[in-house]
Amino acid sequence: MKFCCFSHPVTISTVLSVELRTEICAPFSRTNFRTCIAPSPSPPVVVVAAGRRRRRRRRRRVFARKSRTRLGYRTTRMAVAKTHQSRKLSKSRQVAIFTGVFVAVVLYFFGNIDRHTVTDLLQRGSLNEAKDRWVLELHKLSRRKGPKSQGAQDFYFEQIFANIGTTNRYFVEFGFNEPTYTSGGSGANTWNLYDSGWRGLLLDGARENAAINLHAHYLFEQNIASIFNKYEVPKELDLLSCDMDSHDIFVLRGILNAGYRPRVFTTEYNSNYPLEYAIALIDPTIIGADVSAYDFSFKGCAWGASASALRIVAEKFGYTLVGRVSTLDLVWLRNDLIEDNWEVPAFEWFFEDAPLGTLHHHKQTSNDIVEYLVDFNVLEKTGVIQEAKEAARVALEDSDLACFSSL
Protein backbone atom coordinates (compact mmCIF):
# COMPACT_ATOMS: atom_id res chain seq x y z
CA MET A 1 0.00 0.00 0.00
CA LYS A 2 1.81 3.03 -1.28
CA PHE A 3 0.51 5.44 1.33
CA CYS A 4 2.39 3.49 4.00
CA CYS A 5 5.81 4.46 2.61
CA PHE A 6 5.75 8.05 3.93
CA SER A 7 7.23 9.18 7.23
CA HIS A 8 4.35 11.51 8.04
CA PRO A 9 0.68 10.74 8.60
CA VAL A 10 -1.39 10.35 5.43
CA THR A 11 -5.14 10.81 5.41
CA ILE A 12 -7.23 8.86 2.92
CA SER A 13 -10.88 9.77 2.59
CA THR A 14 -13.18 7.13 1.29
CA VAL A 15 -16.57 5.71 2.06
CA LEU A 16 -15.68 2.59 4.01
CA SER A 17 -17.35 0.55 6.68
CA VAL A 18 -15.61 -0.01 9.97
CA GLU A 19 -15.15 -3.68 9.09
CA LEU A 20 -13.46 -2.85 5.77
CA ARG A 21 -11.20 -0.25 7.39
CA THR A 22 -10.16 -2.86 9.92
CA GLU A 23 -9.41 -5.35 7.13
CA ILE A 24 -7.21 -2.84 5.27
CA CYS A 25 -5.20 -2.05 8.36
CA ALA A 26 -4.87 -5.66 9.46
CA PRO A 27 -1.87 -6.64 7.25
CA PHE A 28 0.24 -4.02 9.01
CA SER A 29 -0.64 -4.89 12.59
CA ARG A 30 2.57 -6.92 13.08
CA THR A 31 4.93 -4.39 11.56
CA ASN A 32 6.55 -1.21 12.87
CA PHE A 33 3.67 0.87 11.54
CA ARG A 34 1.27 2.53 13.94
CA THR A 35 -2.15 1.74 12.53
CA CYS A 36 -5.39 3.24 13.75
CA ILE A 37 -8.91 3.84 12.58
CA ALA A 38 -10.00 7.32 13.46
CA PRO A 39 -13.70 8.02 13.88
CA SER A 40 -14.70 10.97 11.76
CA PRO A 41 -17.70 12.68 10.30
CA SER A 42 -19.02 11.36 6.98
CA PRO A 43 -17.20 10.21 4.98
CA PRO A 44 -15.17 8.03 7.40
CA VAL A 45 -11.43 8.55 7.53
CA VAL A 46 -8.72 5.90 7.72
CA VAL A 47 -5.47 7.22 9.15
CA VAL A 48 -2.32 5.20 8.67
CA ALA A 49 0.67 6.76 10.36
CA ALA A 50 4.13 5.61 9.41
CA GLY A 51 7.03 5.22 11.84
CA ARG A 52 9.56 7.86 12.75
CA ARG A 53 12.08 7.08 10.02
CA ARG A 54 12.67 9.77 7.46
CA ARG A 55 10.84 9.60 4.17
CA ARG A 56 13.84 9.05 1.91
CA ARG A 57 15.29 6.26 4.01
CA ARG A 58 11.88 4.68 4.30
CA ARG A 59 11.31 4.55 0.55
CA ARG A 60 14.74 3.09 -0.04
CA ARG A 61 14.32 0.19 2.38
CA VAL A 62 10.65 -0.66 2.43
CA PHE A 63 10.93 -3.29 -0.29
CA ALA A 64 14.38 -4.52 0.73
CA ARG A 65 13.51 -5.79 4.19
CA LYS A 66 11.22 -8.77 4.57
CA SER A 67 10.06 -7.40 7.91
CA ARG A 68 8.39 -4.48 6.16
CA THR A 69 6.00 -6.67 4.14
CA ARG A 70 5.11 -10.34 4.31
CA LEU A 71 5.83 -10.73 0.61
CA GLY A 72 8.72 -8.35 -0.06
CA TYR A 73 10.62 -7.61 -3.23
CA ARG A 74 13.69 -9.51 -2.02
CA THR A 75 11.64 -12.61 -1.23
CA THR A 76 10.03 -12.71 -4.66
CA ARG A 77 13.35 -12.19 -6.44
CA MET A 78 14.87 -15.09 -4.49
CA ALA A 79 11.90 -17.32 -5.36
CA VAL A 80 12.20 -16.51 -9.06
CA ALA A 81 15.98 -16.93 -9.05
CA LYS A 82 15.70 -20.34 -7.38
CA THR A 83 13.10 -21.54 -9.87
CA HIS A 84 15.11 -20.41 -12.89
CA GLN A 85 18.66 -20.80 -11.66
CA SER A 86 19.52 -23.25 -14.45
CA ARG A 87 17.52 -21.62 -17.21
CA LYS A 88 18.44 -18.58 -19.28
CA LEU A 89 15.36 -16.39 -19.62
CA SER A 90 14.40 -14.33 -22.61
CA LYS A 91 13.62 -10.67 -22.03
CA SER A 92 9.92 -11.20 -22.75
CA ARG A 93 9.81 -14.03 -20.23
CA GLN A 94 11.52 -11.96 -17.54
CA VAL A 95 8.93 -9.24 -18.01
CA ALA A 96 6.13 -11.79 -17.79
CA ILE A 97 7.56 -13.34 -14.63
CA PHE A 98 7.95 -10.07 -12.75
CA THR A 99 4.51 -8.97 -13.93
CA GLY A 100 3.13 -12.13 -12.34
CA VAL A 101 4.99 -11.45 -9.11
CA PHE A 102 3.68 -7.88 -9.03
CA VAL A 103 0.14 -9.16 -9.51
CA ALA A 104 0.67 -11.59 -6.63
CA VAL A 105 1.72 -8.77 -4.31
CA VAL A 106 -1.23 -6.62 -5.35
CA LEU A 107 -3.64 -9.50 -4.83
CA TYR A 108 -2.17 -10.11 -1.40
CA PHE A 109 -2.69 -6.55 -0.19
CA PHE A 110 -5.85 -5.59 -2.02
CA GLY A 111 -7.44 -8.90 -2.99
CA ASN A 112 -8.93 -11.82 -1.16
CA ILE A 113 -5.98 -14.23 -1.10
CA ASP A 114 -3.66 -14.65 1.87
CA ARG A 115 0.12 -14.85 2.12
CA HIS A 116 0.18 -18.65 2.08
CA THR A 117 -1.85 -18.83 -1.12
CA VAL A 118 0.46 -16.38 -2.89
CA THR A 119 3.55 -18.28 -1.74
CA ASP A 120 2.03 -21.53 -2.95
CA LEU A 121 1.27 -20.00 -6.34
CA LEU A 122 4.85 -18.83 -6.69
CA GLN A 123 6.31 -22.19 -5.67
CA ARG A 124 4.06 -24.13 -8.04
CA GLY A 125 4.90 -21.75 -10.86
CA SER A 126 1.39 -20.52 -11.51
CA LEU A 127 2.70 -16.97 -11.55
CA ASN A 128 6.48 -17.03 -11.88
CA GLU A 129 6.40 -19.73 -14.56
CA ALA A 130 4.99 -17.24 -17.04
CA LYS A 131 4.48 -18.41 -20.59
CA ASP A 132 7.52 -18.05 -22.83
CA ARG A 133 6.39 -16.42 -26.09
CA TRP A 134 9.41 -17.26 -28.27
CA VAL A 135 7.25 -19.16 -30.80
CA LEU A 136 5.03 -16.12 -31.28
CA GLU A 137 8.04 -13.83 -31.53
CA LEU A 138 9.58 -16.11 -34.15
CA HIS A 139 6.55 -15.64 -36.40
CA LYS A 140 7.56 -12.02 -36.89
CA LEU A 141 10.47 -13.27 -39.00
CA SER A 142 8.20 -15.24 -41.34
CA ARG A 143 8.75 -13.01 -44.38
CA ARG A 144 12.44 -12.32 -43.91
CA LYS A 145 15.21 -13.78 -46.04
CA GLY A 146 17.86 -15.82 -44.26
CA PRO A 147 21.55 -15.50 -45.10
CA LYS A 148 21.54 -18.77 -47.09
CA SER A 149 18.04 -20.26 -47.10
CA GLN A 150 15.31 -19.48 -49.60
CA GLY A 151 13.24 -17.77 -46.93
CA ALA A 152 13.48 -17.38 -43.16
CA GLN A 153 14.37 -21.03 -42.54
CA ASP A 154 17.84 -20.09 -41.24
CA PHE A 155 16.29 -17.92 -38.51
CA TYR A 156 13.74 -20.57 -37.56
CA PHE A 157 16.32 -23.32 -37.18
CA GLU A 158 18.59 -21.06 -35.14
CA GLN A 159 15.85 -20.17 -32.66
CA ILE A 160 14.25 -23.60 -32.45
CA PHE A 161 17.49 -25.46 -31.75
CA ALA A 162 18.53 -22.74 -29.31
CA ASN A 163 15.44 -23.69 -27.30
CA ILE A 164 15.43 -27.49 -27.67
CA GLY A 165 19.15 -28.13 -28.13
CA THR A 166 20.69 -30.57 -30.60
CA THR A 167 21.53 -34.27 -30.38
CA ASN A 168 23.33 -35.72 -33.40
CA ARG A 169 23.27 -32.58 -35.63
CA TYR A 170 22.13 -34.84 -38.46
CA PHE A 171 19.76 -33.71 -41.22
CA VAL A 172 18.03 -35.13 -44.27
CA GLU A 173 16.90 -32.84 -47.08
CA PHE A 174 15.09 -34.23 -50.08
CA GLY A 175 14.29 -32.11 -53.09
CA PHE A 176 17.85 -30.72 -53.17
CA ASN A 177 17.59 -28.87 -56.48
CA GLU A 178 21.25 -28.04 -57.17
CA PRO A 179 24.54 -29.94 -57.57
CA THR A 180 26.29 -28.13 -54.68
CA TYR A 181 25.38 -25.78 -51.87
CA THR A 182 27.08 -22.88 -53.65
CA SER A 183 25.87 -23.36 -57.22
CA GLY A 184 23.28 -20.61 -57.02
CA GLY A 185 19.95 -22.42 -56.70
CA SER A 186 16.92 -21.20 -54.77
CA GLY A 187 18.66 -21.88 -51.47
CA ALA A 188 18.90 -25.17 -49.62
CA ASN A 189 17.30 -25.31 -46.18
CA THR A 190 20.36 -27.03 -44.70
CA TRP A 191 23.14 -24.90 -46.21
CA ASN A 192 23.69 -22.77 -43.13
CA LEU A 193 23.61 -25.84 -40.88
CA TYR A 194 26.15 -27.61 -43.11
CA ASP A 195 28.52 -24.66 -42.81
CA SER A 196 28.03 -24.81 -39.04
CA GLY A 197 29.28 -28.39 -38.86
CA TRP A 198 26.07 -30.36 -39.30
CA ARG A 199 26.12 -33.34 -41.64
CA GLY A 200 23.46 -35.51 -43.25
CA LEU A 201 21.87 -36.99 -46.35
CA LEU A 202 20.78 -35.03 -49.44
CA LEU A 203 18.43 -36.58 -52.00
CA ASP A 204 17.33 -35.48 -55.46
CA GLY A 205 15.80 -37.14 -58.50
CA ALA A 206 18.70 -36.40 -60.86
CA ARG A 207 21.71 -34.90 -59.06
CA GLU A 208 24.58 -36.58 -57.25
CA ASN A 209 27.62 -35.27 -55.41
CA ALA A 210 29.51 -37.59 -53.07
CA ALA A 211 31.41 -34.66 -51.54
CA ILE A 212 28.24 -33.44 -49.80
CA ASN A 213 26.50 -36.85 -49.59
CA LEU A 214 23.99 -35.99 -52.34
CA HIS A 215 22.43 -39.02 -54.03
CA ALA A 216 19.97 -39.43 -56.90
CA HIS A 217 16.76 -41.30 -56.16
CA TYR A 218 13.12 -40.94 -57.12
CA LEU A 219 11.29 -41.04 -53.83
CA PHE A 220 7.97 -42.70 -53.07
CA GLU A 221 6.14 -43.81 -49.96
CA GLN A 222 7.11 -47.41 -50.65
CA ASN A 223 10.88 -46.96 -51.11
CA ILE A 224 11.85 -44.12 -48.78
CA ALA A 225 12.44 -46.37 -45.74
CA SER A 226 14.84 -48.62 -47.64
CA ILE A 227 16.75 -45.58 -48.92
CA PHE A 228 17.09 -44.24 -45.37
CA ASN A 229 18.27 -47.63 -44.22
CA LYS A 230 20.82 -47.82 -47.06
CA TYR A 231 22.43 -44.55 -45.99
CA GLU A 232 22.14 -45.32 -42.26
CA VAL A 233 19.93 -42.42 -41.34
CA PRO A 234 19.43 -42.35 -37.54
CA LYS A 235 15.89 -42.95 -36.35
CA GLU A 236 15.91 -39.73 -34.32
CA LEU A 237 17.62 -37.20 -36.57
CA ASP A 238 17.59 -33.56 -35.58
CA LEU A 239 16.06 -32.21 -38.80
CA LEU A 240 14.12 -33.44 -41.83
CA SER A 241 13.41 -31.08 -44.74
CA CYS A 242 10.74 -32.14 -47.28
CA ASP A 243 10.75 -30.04 -50.45
CA MET A 244 10.33 -31.77 -53.80
CA ASP A 245 7.18 -29.94 -55.02
CA SER A 246 5.31 -33.17 -55.62
CA HIS A 247 3.88 -36.00 -53.49
CA ASP A 248 5.97 -34.97 -50.47
CA ILE A 249 3.17 -35.77 -48.02
CA PHE A 250 3.20 -39.46 -48.96
CA VAL A 251 6.99 -39.68 -48.71
CA LEU A 252 6.73 -38.04 -45.28
CA ARG A 253 4.09 -40.54 -44.24
CA GLY A 254 6.35 -43.38 -45.36
CA ILE A 255 9.21 -41.99 -43.24
CA LEU A 256 7.07 -41.68 -40.11
CA ASN A 257 5.40 -45.05 -40.64
CA ALA A 258 8.87 -46.62 -40.78
CA GLY A 259 9.58 -45.42 -37.25
CA TYR A 260 11.74 -42.39 -37.99
CA ARG A 261 11.08 -39.53 -35.60
CA PRO A 262 12.91 -36.33 -36.55
CA ARG A 263 12.89 -33.82 -33.74
CA VAL A 264 12.03 -31.05 -36.20
CA PHE A 265 10.78 -31.31 -39.76
CA THR A 266 9.73 -28.84 -42.43
CA THR A 267 7.22 -29.38 -45.20
CA GLU A 268 6.66 -27.19 -48.22
CA TYR A 269 2.94 -26.37 -48.42
CA ASN A 270 0.72 -25.21 -51.28
CA SER A 271 -0.73 -21.81 -50.34
CA ASN A 272 -3.16 -21.90 -53.29
CA TYR A 273 -5.46 -23.91 -50.99
CA PRO A 274 -7.25 -22.23 -48.05
CA LEU A 275 -7.36 -24.09 -44.74
CA GLU A 276 -10.70 -25.77 -45.46
CA TYR A 277 -9.08 -27.84 -48.23
CA ALA A 278 -7.05 -30.96 -47.39
CA ILE A 279 -5.97 -31.55 -50.98
CA ALA A 280 -2.77 -33.37 -51.96
CA LEU A 281 -1.04 -34.57 -55.11
CA ILE A 282 -1.03 -38.36 -54.87
CA ASP A 283 1.98 -40.66 -54.97
CA PRO A 284 1.72 -42.24 -58.47
CA THR A 285 2.83 -45.66 -57.21
CA ILE A 286 -0.26 -45.82 -54.97
CA ILE A 287 -2.57 -45.69 -58.00
CA GLY A 288 -0.41 -48.09 -60.01
CA ALA A 289 1.01 -45.52 -62.43
CA ASP A 290 4.03 -46.50 -64.51
CA VAL A 291 6.71 -44.34 -62.88
CA SER A 292 9.07 -44.90 -65.83
CA ALA A 293 6.62 -42.93 -67.97
CA TYR A 294 5.27 -40.62 -65.26
CA ASP A 295 5.72 -36.89 -65.78
CA PHE A 296 7.51 -35.56 -62.70
CA SER A 297 7.55 -31.98 -63.97
CA PHE A 298 6.24 -29.17 -61.77
CA LYS A 299 2.43 -29.23 -61.62
CA GLY A 300 1.86 -25.49 -61.42
CA CYS A 301 -0.55 -24.32 -58.74
CA ALA A 302 -1.67 -27.90 -58.00
CA TRP A 303 1.70 -29.15 -56.73
CA GLY A 304 2.29 -30.70 -53.32
CA ALA A 305 -0.21 -30.58 -50.47
CA SER A 306 -2.29 -28.03 -48.62
CA ALA A 307 -1.44 -26.97 -45.07
CA SER A 308 -4.47 -28.80 -43.67
CA ALA A 309 -3.49 -32.04 -45.42
CA LEU A 310 0.01 -31.84 -43.95
CA ARG A 311 -1.50 -31.15 -40.55
CA ILE A 312 -3.30 -34.51 -40.63
CA VAL A 313 -0.04 -36.43 -41.02
CA ALA A 314 1.97 -34.30 -38.59
CA GLU A 315 -0.53 -34.40 -35.74
CA LYS A 316 -1.22 -38.10 -36.25
CA PHE A 317 2.44 -38.85 -35.49
CA GLY A 318 2.76 -36.40 -32.59
CA TYR A 319 3.96 -33.09 -34.04
CA THR A 320 2.78 -29.52 -33.55
CA LEU A 321 3.14 -26.57 -35.90
CA VAL A 322 5.53 -23.96 -34.49
CA GLY A 323 6.28 -21.88 -37.57
CA ARG A 324 5.24 -20.82 -41.04
CA VAL A 325 7.89 -19.47 -43.40
CA SER A 326 5.93 -17.09 -45.62
CA THR A 327 4.25 -19.06 -48.44
CA LEU A 328 7.06 -21.62 -48.49
CA ASP A 329 7.37 -24.01 -45.55
CA LEU A 330 5.68 -25.18 -42.37
CA VAL A 331 7.89 -26.01 -39.39
CA TRP A 332 6.83 -28.84 -37.06
CA LEU A 333 8.18 -29.77 -33.64
CA ARG A 334 7.83 -33.13 -31.91
CA ASN A 335 5.37 -32.86 -29.04
CA ASP A 336 7.62 -34.34 -26.35
CA LEU A 337 10.07 -31.47 -26.89
CA ILE A 338 7.50 -28.76 -26.22
CA GLU A 339 7.75 -27.39 -22.68
CA ASP A 340 4.67 -26.60 -20.61
CA ASN A 341 5.68 -22.99 -20.14
CA TRP A 342 5.87 -22.26 -23.88
CA GLU A 343 2.99 -20.40 -25.43
CA VAL A 344 2.28 -22.23 -28.69
CA PRO A 345 -0.70 -20.83 -30.60
CA ALA A 346 -3.31 -22.90 -32.38
CA PHE A 347 -2.64 -24.15 -35.91
CA GLU A 348 -5.01 -21.58 -37.46
CA TRP A 349 -3.21 -18.65 -35.83
CA PHE A 350 -0.17 -19.05 -38.09
CA PHE A 351 -2.29 -18.36 -41.17
CA GLU A 352 -4.16 -15.27 -40.04
CA ASP A 353 -1.79 -13.11 -42.10
CA ALA A 354 -1.17 -15.64 -44.90
CA PRO A 355 -2.53 -15.02 -48.43
CA LEU A 356 -4.10 -18.47 -48.71
CA GLY A 357 -6.19 -19.03 -51.84
CA THR A 358 -4.36 -16.34 -53.78
CA LEU A 359 -2.89 -17.63 -57.02
CA HIS A 360 0.75 -18.64 -56.83
CA HIS A 361 2.32 -20.19 -59.93
CA HIS A 362 0.40 -20.68 -63.15
CA LYS A 363 -3.23 -21.79 -63.42
CA GLN A 364 -4.30 -25.28 -64.38
CA THR A 365 -5.32 -25.54 -68.02
CA SER A 366 -6.09 -29.25 -68.24
CA ASN A 367 -8.52 -31.45 -66.34
CA ASP A 368 -5.93 -34.23 -66.34
CA ILE A 369 -4.46 -32.93 -63.07
CA VAL A 370 -7.69 -33.78 -61.22
CA GLU A 371 -6.95 -37.49 -61.65
CA TYR A 372 -3.92 -37.07 -59.38
CA LEU A 373 -5.53 -35.02 -56.61
CA VAL A 374 -7.05 -36.54 -53.48
CA ASP A 375 -8.83 -35.29 -50.40
CA PHE A 376 -6.26 -36.47 -47.86
CA ASN A 377 -8.73 -36.37 -44.99
CA VAL A 378 -11.06 -38.78 -46.81
CA LEU A 379 -8.10 -40.98 -47.77
CA GLU A 380 -6.95 -41.26 -44.16
CA LYS A 381 -10.44 -42.07 -42.88
CA THR A 382 -11.52 -44.55 -45.54
CA GLY A 383 -8.33 -45.74 -47.20
CA VAL A 384 -10.26 -45.79 -50.47
CA ILE A 385 -8.40 -43.92 -53.20
CA GLN A 386 -11.39 -43.51 -55.51
CA GLU A 387 -13.48 -41.94 -52.75
CA ALA A 388 -10.63 -39.54 -51.92
CA LYS A 389 -10.28 -38.57 -55.59
CA GLU A 390 -14.01 -38.01 -55.94
CA ALA A 391 -14.11 -35.89 -52.78
CA ALA A 392 -11.29 -33.72 -54.12
CA ARG A 393 -13.02 -33.34 -57.50
CA VAL A 394 -16.31 -32.26 -55.89
CA ALA A 395 -14.56 -29.81 -53.57
CA LEU A 396 -12.68 -28.18 -56.43
CA GLU A 397 -15.74 -28.04 -58.71
CA ASP A 398 -17.69 -26.19 -56.03
CA SER A 399 -14.85 -23.81 -55.24
CA ASP A 400 -13.88 -20.48 -56.72
CA LEU A 401 -10.14 -21.03 -56.33
CA ALA A 402 -8.09 -19.06 -58.81
CA CYS A 403 -5.86 -22.06 -59.46
CA PHE A 404 -8.72 -24.02 -61.09
CA SER A 405 -10.92 -21.20 -62.41
CA SER A 406 -10.13 -21.97 -66.05
CA LEU A 407 -11.15 -25.64 -65.89
N, C-alpha and C positions, 0 to 999 in steps of 0.2 A: 504494500500500500504506500504509494509515493508520498503521501502527506506525513508519513511517519519518519521521513529522513531529515526533517528540519530540527534545529536545536531550540526553536521557540514554539510556543503553543500555536496550533493551527485550528481554526474554527471551520467546520463544514456544515452548512445548512442544508437540510434535506428533510423530506417528510418521511419519518421512520417511526416505527413502533418501538416501544421499549425493548421488546424481545429481539428485534432485528438489530438495534443498536448494541445490545449485549453480545449478539452473535458476531458482529463485526469486531468488537474489541477483544473477544475471547482469544484469538490466536496470539495476542501479545501479552497475555496475562502472566506468562512465565519468563518474560524478557526483562530488560532493564528499563523498558518504557513505563511511564506512569499513565495508566489508562483510567478514564473516568467518564461517566455519562452524566452530563450536567442537565438538570431540569431547566426548561426554558419555556417562554411563551411560544405559541404556534408561529412558525414551524419548530419542532424540537431541534435541539442542537447537540451534536456529538463532538466532544472536545477530546482530542488526543494530544497529550503533551509529551514531547520528547524529553530525553535526559539532558544533563547539563553540558554534554560535550558540544564543542563548537560545530557550526554547520559544515564547514569545509571538511573537517576531520571525519565528521559523521557520514557524509556522502561518500568519502573515499573508502570507508571500511565496512559500510553496512552490508555489502554483498560478499565481502571477503571472509567474514567471520561466521561460522556456522551457528554461533550463539545468537546472532541477530535475527535469523529466520530459520525455521525448521527445514527448509529446503533451499539452502543458499546456493549462490553461483558456483562456489568452489566445489560443493558436493556434487552438483550436476555435471560439472566439467570432469571430475574424477570418475563418475559413473560412465560417461560417454567414452573417456579415454580407456577405461578398463575393457569396455565392450569391444572397442575397435583398435586395440593395441597392436594387433597383427594385420590390420587391413588399412591400406592407403585409401583415403576418401577423396572423391571428386569434390570440386568446389560446390556444385549443386547439392550434393549429398550433405556436406557440412552445413550448408544453409538450412536444409530441411531438418536436420537433426536438432540444431539449436532452436529452430522455430518450434519444434515439438516440445523441447524442454521449457521454452518460454510459456507455451500454452499450458504445460503442466503446472508451472508456478502460479499462473493466473487462475487456473481452475482451483488450485489449493486455497488461495486467499479469497477469491470472489465466488467460487462455485460451490458445489455440494459434495465434493470428494475430499477425503481426509488425507493426511500425510502418508499413511500406510498404503493407501490405494495408489497414490502418485508414485511412491517408491517401487511398488510392485509393477506398475506399468513400465517404468524405466528399466527395471531389471529384466522383464520379459521382452523388452524391445518394442512394445506397442507404440512408444513415442520416439525413442532414440534410434530405433532401427527404421528410419524413414526410408521411403522407397527411393532407390537409385534410378535416375531417369536417363542413364547413358544411352539406352536404346532409342528413346525419343529424340535425344540430342543428335544422335547419329543420322537420323532421317533428314536433318537439315543439310547434309552433304550429298543428298541423293542426286542432284543434278550437276555436281562438280566433276571435273576431269582429274583422274589420278595421274601421277607422274608417268606411269607406264601402262596402266590398264585402259581399256576402251572407255570406261566411265569412272565411277567413284569406287570401284571394287578395291583398289589399293587402300583407301581410307577405311572401308568397312572391315577388311581383314585385319588391319592394324589395330583398330579399336576392339574388335571381337576377341582376338587372341590376347590382347592386353588384359581383358577381363576374365577369360577362361583359361589362359595359359596354353602351352603347347605340349605335345607328348613326343611323337616321332618326327615332327616337321616333314611329313610325307604328304604329297598331293597327287591327285590324278586329274588331268584335264583332257576331256575328249571334245573334238571339234577344234583342234589346234590348226588354224587355217594358214600357216606359214611354215617355211622350212627351218627357220631359226627364230630365236626371240628378237633378234635385231634386224630382221629383213624388211620391216616396214609395213606389217599387216595392220589389222584393226586394233591390235593390242591384246595380248594374251592375259588372262586373269592371273596367271601364276608367275609372270615375268619378275615382278618386284620381289616375290618370295624366293624365287630361284637365285636372284642376285644377293639375297640375304642369307643364303646358305641352305635353304630348303632343297629337297630333291624329291623326284617322283616319276610318274609315268605319263607320257603324252601320247595321245592317240588321234589319228586322222585317217580319212579314207584313202588318201593318195600319197601322203608325204612321209618320209622317213629320215631320221638323222640320229645315228647312234650316239653322237657326242652329247645330246641332251635327252637321250632315252625316248625319242619320238619314233613310233612304229605305225605302220599302215595296216589298218583293219577296217572293214565295214562292220559296224556294230548293230546288233539286234538283241532283243530280250533273251533269246535262246543261246547266244554265244558269249555274252559279256562276262559271265562268271568264269568260263574256261580261259578267257583272255586274261582276266585278273589273276587267275591261278598260275597261268604260264609265266607272268612277270612278277609273281610273288608279292602282290599287293597286300599289305597288312589289313586285317579285318577291321581294325579301328584306326583308319588313317585320319589325319587332322583335317584335310580338305578335299572335297570332290567338286569339280567344276564341270557342269553339263551344258554344252553349247555347240550343237551341231545343226541347229535350224531344221530339225526334221522330227523323227519319232523319239525324241529325247526322253519323254515321259515313260515310254516302255523300256528303254534301256535302263533308266533309273530304277524302275520297278524290278527289273531283273537283278540289279546290283543288290538292292535291299532284300529281295527274296532269297538271295544266296547267302545272307547272313552278314554282309558288310555293313558296318555302321560308322560312316564318317562322322566326325564330331560336328563339322560344318559342311554344308553343301550349297551350291548355287545352281539355279536353274534359269535358263533364258525363258522368258514368257512372252506370249503373243498379246500385245496390248490392243490389237484390233477387236478383241472380245471383251465386253463388259463383264462384271463379276457374275451375272446371272447365267453365263454360258460356261459349261464345263466341256468345251470342245477340244479335241486333240487329233492330230494327224496320226493315223494308225501305223504300227509296225507292219510292213508288207509281208513278212514271213508268217504273221498270225492269220492272214487271209489267204495264204497259199500262193502269193505272187511269186513269179520267177525273178529272183533278185538279180540274176545275170542280165536280165533285160529291163529291170526296173529303172525308171528315171529318177535319179537322186538329186536332180537340180533343185534350186531354191523354188519353193512353191508360192512365192509372192506373199500376199497378206494372209494366206491360209496356213502358213508354216507352223510347226511346233504345237504348243498347247497353251490354253488359256490359264490365267492365274488360278482360277477355281478348280480346274482339272488337276493342276500340280498340287494344290492344297490337299486334295483327296489322298494322293499317294503319300505326301509328307506327313500328314497327321496320322494316317493309318500306321506308320512305322515309328511314331513317337518324335516328331519334329515340330517346331513352332517357327513361324515367320518372324524374323527380327530385323529385316531390312528389305527395301526395294530400291534398286539402283535405276533411277529414271524409268525409261521404257525398255530397259535391257534385261536385268536379272532380278531374281528374288533370292534372298539369303535366308537360309534355314539353319536353326540351331537345335541340337539334340536336347530333348526335354530334361534329361538328368543333369545337364550342365547349367540349367537356368536356376539362379538363386532366388529364394523366396522374397528377398528385399529388392529385387529388380522390378521396375514398372515396365511391363511388356504389354503394349496395347493390343487390341483385338485385330484380327486379320484385316477386316474392312478398313480400319483406320489408315493403313499404309497407302490406300488408294484414293483417299479423299481429295488429293491434289493431283491425281494421275489422269491423263487424257484418254481414258479407256473408251474404246469404240470409235475413236478418231482414226481415219485411214493412215496407216503406215505401210509403206511399200505399195506395189501396184495392185490394182483391182484384179479380181478373178474374171476371166473372159470365157471360160469353158466350164460346163457342168461336170466334166470328168473328175474334178477335184473332190466333188461331193462323195464319190465312191470310196474315198480314203479318209473321210472324216467320221469320227464317232463321238457320241455323248459319253464321256468317260464315266460319269456318275451312273448311267444306265449299265454300262459295261461292267463296272465293279459290282453292282447289285445283282445283275442277272447272269453275267458271263456269256451272254448271247450276243455275238458280233452283229448279226443282222438287226436285232432290236436296237442296239446302240447306234448303228448307222442310220436307221429309220428315224430315231429320236433326234439325231443331229440334223437330218434333212428337214424335218418338220420345224425344228427350232429356227433354222436359217431361212426357210421359206417365209415364216411369219415375222421375221425380223426386218428392220430397216438399216442393217449394218452397211456401212459404205463399202466394205470389202466385197460384198456379194450383190451390190445393187444393180449390177449390169447383167446378172444371170436371169 
